[in-house]
Amino acid sequence: MNQRATQSETAVSSTIRLTAAQALVRYLAALRTEHGEPLFGGVFAIFGHGNVAGMGEALYRHRDELPTYRAHNEQAMAHGAIAYAKAHMRRRMMAVTTSIGPGATNLVTAAALAHVNRLPVLLLPGDIFVSRAPDPVLQQVEDGHDGGVSANDALKAVSRYFDRIVHPAQLLSALPRAIRVLTDAAQCGPVTLALPQDVQAMAYDYPASFFEPRAVEFHAPAPIPREIERAAAMLREAREPLIVSGGGVLYGLATDALRTFAHRHGVPVAETQAGKGALAWDDALNVGGIGVTGGTAANELAHASDCVLAIGTRLQDFTTGSNTLFTQARLVAVNANPFDALKQNALAVQADARAALEALSEALGDWHASPQWTTRGHRLANEWRETVAHVTNTPVADGKLPREADVIGAVQRSDDASSANDIVVCAAGTLPADLQKLWRTSAPGGYHVEYGYSCMGYEVAGGLGVKLARPEREVIVIVGDGSYLMMNSELATSVMLGAKLIVVLLDNHGFGCINRLQQACGGAPFNNLIDDCKQGALGAPEIDFAMHARSLGALAEHVSSIDELIVAMRRARAADRSYLISIDTDPSRTTEEGGWWWEVAVPEVSDRAAVVVAREAYEQAVKARSV
């Protein structure tokens, strides 16, 4: 702190002289949630020449009230920050700072993930000199047509709000705007404030009031009475309605309102990937996951329903079965985001999920779904739960490798007393499909699967973010060998921070999910499983994942059977640090129960007979959708 800043603060002056970086960090550190907690749980940082001097000094100064966490990969630390916000239902969040060049562009994938999933994260990449005096600087991306372009411009397309801070005073308007986007249900997503390194170091006399502690209110639109009445009128005409619960139910803290509404009006509830956990798995009206990765109960009801009430879901193709599931139904979409509420030609209700459900229930009065429909929902839900129990408890046949369902069942059986408090973390591949069908969660937040962007490599980094948000709960990362190899470095960070993870790694020796999809489209097995890849004279490497995890500081072991996995899980639960368990699995087998058609375009012309057959089936499915 310089002398002038000390004197200003001692004298309680109306201004405080700070660098732009100091002002930014001080502002973030002063923000509180409505419950008095720090809004920002910390800042993930990897320092370089674009942020070590300015942001590094500022973060050091405020390291007690705004912790700085050192990571190993910029994309991964952003994933961790996003997962932290998701685990807090968007009520708390983190910031991420990088250098310019590759540090900044490594954020693009994570920003896209946050954008697709409507999750808040504040990205603070370093940028080139505004003065242009040392031009070009190390890592600078030069554009021959626009001298103002830098690598950070790549983040514009995947940011909900973007600003380049070219003068310290600009923070006075940019920071409140950024916070509003991060805490607004309709706008929520990634915010990028690009920070030129010379501006980070510039000083300015900021109003002292700018840094006073303040509570940030979370904004969500209140329901408009006429929209509620239109939705109620449509539901009153329905006899066989279905609720589709999306992530907005969780983020809107509307789980109690959902349960009350469903039981009062006798409406079965299906869950999207993001909405899973809104109702307890054994609730009588919870018919399970819906869509391509959903179960038979939800999909049967969805295809028969005459009115679908979609709450807090963006209705992507995995939820709608590529627009084939709701063909008999009229659609009411409740969403804080108007862009999402208007999809599928729905009757839109732009509103917070909790307020909308309460208002809609009041407008409906004693209206109730057909008793036969409610009974059908109860029956199908029970049948699906019996299917889940059977699939996850069937012994593996002699000579067979286990599949995903076997592993999922073993993980949840490893400690019945504590598993209800577990948080499972996953993303991409076959595992999210089986987890949506088979994982049993009793409380909101117990299911943390990133499937909006389906981003391989999110798993370990996301698990770290979840553990930082929920240190009191066991965080179990279930990941395939392909995703683990893409991004695993934050396992070392988890050990460094004492943020214990249990990582269950399923080794099917390649990209098993896409290998099956490739063959379903008529393609030959090619470039997915390791055995089907081009190899040199030495062949494919034999990867010892347990040894690799131990090299990162974790405890680890490889197991050879489901029984061994259950025992190893008990050791992992008792361990004092991150623990990885690897197990070989079968890349050819997956859970056949449930599921729905998903549109993947098959080549119209091919010299492979299998592709021709697959194309014919594809054309028939597309034709059926349009009928």
Secondary structure, DSSP 8 states (H G I E B T S, - for coil): --HHHHHHHHTT-SEEEEEHHHHHHHHHHHEE-TTSSBSEEEEEE---TTTTTHHHHHHHHTTTTS-EEE-S-HHHHHHHHHHHHHHTTTSSEEEEEE-STHHHHTTHHHHHHHHHHT--EEEEEEE--SS-TT-S-TT----SS-TT--GGGGGGGG-SEEEE--SGGGHHHHHHHHHHHHTBTTT-SEEEEEEEHHHHH-EEEEEGGGGS-EE---B-----HHHHHHHHHHHHT-SSEEEEE-HHHHHTT-HHHHHHHHHHHT--EEE-TTTTTSS-TT-TTEEEE-STT--HHHHHHHHH-SEEEEES----HHHHTTTTSSTT-EEEEEESSHHHHTGGG-EEEES-HHHHHHHHHHHHTT----HHHHHHHHHHHHHHHHHHHHHHHS---TT----HHHHHHHHHHTTTTTGGG-EEEEESSHHHHHHHHH----STTSEEEE-SS--TTHHHHHHHHHHHH-TTS-EEEEEEHHHHHHS-THHHHHHHHT---EEEEEE-SB-HHHHHHHHHTT--S-SSBGGGS---TT-S----HHHHHHHTT-EEEEESSHHHHHHHHHHHHH-SS-EEEEEE--TT----SS---------SS-S-HHHHHHHHHHHHHHHHHH-
